[in-house]
Amino acid sequence: MSDLKQTIFKNILDKKFTKANNEMAKLMKDKVFATIDQFKKNFKYNPETTAIEPVKPDNKETKDV
């Protein structure tokens, strides 16, 4: 009978932990999506700071004569 009690107790704990893990995953997913949405709202693209300066060609190139 003690084996049955242990099995029942273990099943109850496993179900609680599984439910807690699912709730934690859902909570973290919601937090991540909320953070991404907040980042998107606050993000401002400024191309002036990321502009690439044009490269000047060297005038020291050798010419074939």
Beta strands, then each sheet from edge to edge (+ up, - down):
end
